[in-house]
């Protein structure tokens, strides 16, 4: 019976070549665009996490704090669950950094170093949220010996908000593309059903089972989806190679993982199966 279903589904492709190629092309493009949307979402997450990992909070110490006290403060800061790392900058190093960045040597005017010792605290990405960071800053201010806590909040919040907004648009576009893919396959299946109307009625009269009538059409949708996925997979690999080799975007290498490739390969047949099943829902053995 399975061989019969496969033969019949292949006959359907031969009878409606124009519809087959239209559906194949449209479905291939849709699968590729959906895959590209997933890549964009993943890359935006990678970019967001890397941006969060660059977030540093400057903890300035009081002038009266000794080296031993500064060492204890560093231990307290590093012990906090939200801290990824804490780098100590003594007064001399702070002066060197100031002179290098500004080109002004205050030591020619002042006979003392007014710059405080500090810690550059790197925060774990999970805690780089507006409400969470406010709590983190409040906790750091409470540590004995800390004079001031500095953090350029607005810039980070603005960039993160832009990334989140972009992800929303990508989600919407992915949803629209998915619906378009469903509609394209649905339209093709409906054309096939209409072209087989008389044949299906004849099969009903001779006592054919419902599965004998429906399965060739469902397999036809699955086959179209499978061929479309192969085409989309090839184009996807070319796209990944382009971004990796020519543009140097090494983050895209992870999308060569078998999970992503298998997902693309299964997406087309899944679309074909679901839509074919939906299109045939009203077909029954009533004459």
N, C-alpha and C positions, 0 to 999 in steps of 0.2 A: 504493500500500500504506500509506503514511504517513497519508493521509486516512482510510482504513479504520480504522487503529488509533485515530486521534483520535476518530472517530465512535463506535467501540465503547467507548472509555474514558469518553466523555460519557454514553453509555447506562448504563454502570455507576453513574454518579452519580445518574441518574434513577431507577434501580431500587432503590437503597439510600440514600434521602435521609436517613433518621435516622442511619445509620452515617456518611454523609458529613459531616453537620453536627457530629456528635459528634467525629469525627476532626479536622475543620477547627478547631473550638473548642479542643480539647485541644492540637493541634499549634501553633496560634497562640500559646497561653499558654506552651507549652514553648519555642518559638523566642524569644518576648519575654523569658522568664526567663533563658534562656541568654545572650541579648544583654545583659541587665541585669547578669548575673554578670561578663561580660567588662568592662563599664563599671566595675563595682566594683573589679575587679582592677587596671584601668588607673588608676583614681583613687587606689587604695591605693599604687600605684607612684609616682604624682605626689606624693602626700602624703609618702611615704617619702623621695623625693629632695629635696623642699623642707625636710623636717626635717633631713636630712643637711647641706643647705646652710647651715643656721643654726648648725651646730656650730662653736664657736670655742674655740681654745686660748689661754690667757693666758701669755705668756712674760715673766717679770719679770727685769729687768736688775739687775746689781750697782750699788751706789751710786757706785762709783768709775768707772763707764763714762761717758766724755765724749760730747758730742753727735756728734762725728765718728765715734767708735767705734760709737755707737748706729746711725748711718746705715749703717755697714758691716755691722753685724749684721742690719739690715733687708734689705739686699741679699742676704745669705746665706740668710735665711729665705725671701724671695720667689723665690729661684732654685730652691728645692726643688720637685720635680715634683708633690708632693701639696698644695702651697699654692695656694689660689685668690687670696687677697689677704692683706696684712699692714698693719695700721694702727698707727702709732706714737702712743703716749700719753706725753707727757713728765710730769715730776713735778708741774708746776703744773696741768696738765689733770687729772691723777689726783686732786689735792687738790680741784679744783672738782667733779669727779664724785662724790667721797666726800661732800662737804658737801651737794650737791644730793640725793643718794640717802638720806642718813642724817639730815640736818638738824642735824648736830653740827659745829661749827667748832672743830677741834682747835688752830687757830692762836691762839685766845684763851688756851690753856694752854701750848702748846709754841712755842718761838721758832725751830723748824726744821720742815721737811717730812719726815716719816718714810716717806712713800709712795714706792715705787720707780717709775721709768719702766718702761714695758712695751710689748709688741706684742700686739695682738689679732689672732690668726692664724685666718683662715677656711680650712677644709680642703675640698678637692674631694670631692664626694659618693662617688666611686668608692673613696676611701680611708677612708670612715667605716665601718669594721668593727672589731670588738673587737681582733683580733690586729694589724691594720694600724695602728690608732691607738696601740697600745702601742709599736710600732716608731717611729712618728712622734714621740711624746713623748720616747722615748729619744734620738732623733737631735737634737731641739731642745735637750735638756739638755746635749748635748756641745758646743754652740756656745760659744766663749770669750766671757765677759762675761755669760752667762745665770746668774741666781741660782736661779730656780725656774720650773717649768712647771706650770700649774694647769689642770685640766679636770674638769668635773662628769660623770664617766663613767657612773655608775650610772643617772642619770635618762635619758640618751640611750639607753643600752643597753636599759633597760626599755621605753621607748616603741617602739624598733625591734623588740623581741621581740614586743610586742603586735601590731604591724602584720603581722609575719611569721606569727604565729598566726592572725590574722584571714584572711590570704590563703590559708592552708591550708584553713580551713573553707569559704571561697568556692570553692576548687578542688573540694572534696568535693561541695558542693551543686551546682556546675555539672555534675559527672560524674553525679550522681543524676538531675538534670533531663534530661540527655542520654539516659540509659538509659530514663527514663520516656517520653520522646518516641519513642524507638525502639519501645518496647513498645506504645504507643498506635497508632502507624502499623501495626505488625506485626499487632495484633489486628484492625484494620479490614481489612487486606489478606486476612487469613485468612477473615474473614466473607465478603468478596467472592468469594474462591476457592471456598468451600463453596457459595455461592449459584449459582455458575457450574459446579458439578461435572458435572451432566448435560449441559450445553451443551458443555463441554470434551471429554467422552467422545464426544459426537456428532461434534465436529469432528475428533477422532482417527480415527473410523470413515470419514469422507469424505476422509481423507488430508491434513488441514490441517498446515501446517508448525508446528514448535514455536514459532517467533517469532510466528506469527499468533495462537497461543493465549496466549502470555505478554505480548506487548507492550502490548495494551490495558490489562491490569492494572497493568503497570509505569507506563504513562503516567497511569493514574488516580491512582496514588500520587504521581507527580511533580506532577500538577495540584493535588491536595489540598495538597501542600507549598507550591506556588507561591502559591495563594490565601491559605494560612496566613501565608506570609512577607509578603505585601502588607498583611494586617491587622496583623501584628506590627510591621512597619515604620512604619505610621501611628501606632500606639500608642507606639512608641519615640521618634518625632519629637516627639510631644506631651509625653512624659516629659522629653526633653532641653530642650524649650522651657520647661517648668515649672521645672526646676532652674536654667536659665540666667536666665530673666526674673524669676520670683517669689522664688527663694531666692538668686539672685546667685552661683551656683556656676559661674563662668565657665570653669572647667577642662573642663566637659562639652561645650563648643563644638567641640572637636576631634573629637567623635564624629559630627558632621555630615559628616565627610569621606566622599568617595565610596567609599573602601575599606571602611569600617565598614558603610555603607548597602548596598553590593553584597554584603557578607558575610551580612547579615541576609536579603537577597532570595534568596540562593542556598542558605541553610541549610535551608529548608523542602523545596525540591525535592530536595536532597541526601539528606535523611532519607527522603523518599518513595521515591527511586530505590533506595537501598541496602537498605532494609527490604523493598521489593517484590521485589527481586532475591533476597534471602535467603529470603523466604517461598515463592518459586516454584522453589527449587533442586531439590525432589523431583519436580516435574512433568516427565514425559517422555512419549514417544509410545507407551509400552506400554499395551495395552488390558487 
